[in-house]
Amino acid sequence: LGRRNFEILYNARTRVCLASEEGIQAWTGRVAEIMKIVIEPSAAVTLAAMAENPTVATGSVGVILSGGNATLEGC
């Protein structure tokens, strides 16, 4: 996370949580199984973070699922 982005998030009092590598990989595969689309592991970070930290989000969460750099072998 860059300094400027950190300052913006800090000033907005945004809560930050972590996602495990295992969770990211698992959600990459789950999206492929459930939605029949291939996404990049970076697109699964929010899904993994929300699953591992369910009390962080107190409202709606938007997730962009991108897959331009993904392959089936990565799932």
ZIVEN-V64492 format. One record per residue. RES is the residue in one small letter. PSI is psi in radians with two decimals (NA if undefined). Layout:
BEGIN
RES;PSI / RES;PSI
END
This chain:
BEGIN
l;2.17 / g;2.82 / r;-0.82 / r;-0.79 / n;-0.71 / f;-0.78 / e;-0.73 / i;-0.83 / l;-0.73 / y;-0.81 / n;-0.47 / a;0.01 / r;0.69 / t;2.41 / r;2.42 / v;2.42 / c;2.91 / l;2.74 / a;2.38 / s;2.71 / e;-0.67 / e;-0.72 / g;-0.70 / i;-0.82 / q;-0.73 / a;-0.76 / w;-0.52 / t;-0.78 / g;-0.70 / r;-0.72 / v;-0.71 / a;-0.74 / e;-0.83 / i;-0.82 / m;-0.14 / k;0.63 / i;2.67 / v;2.21 / i;2.80 / e;2.60 / p;-0.59 / s;-0.47 / a;-0.33 / a;-0.07 / v;-0.82 / t;-0.71 / l;-0.79 / a;-0.75 / a;-0.73 / m;-0.66 / a;-0.64 / e;-0.30 / n;1.14 / p;-0.31 / t;-0.06 / v;-0.83 / a;2.18 / t;0.04 / g;-2.70 / s;2.58 / v;2.26 / g;2.42 / v;2.27 / i;2.10 / l;1.80 / s;2.67 / g;0.36 / g;-0.46 / n;0.34 / a;2.70 / t;2.84 / l;-0.54 / e;-0.44 / g;-0.19 / c;NA
END
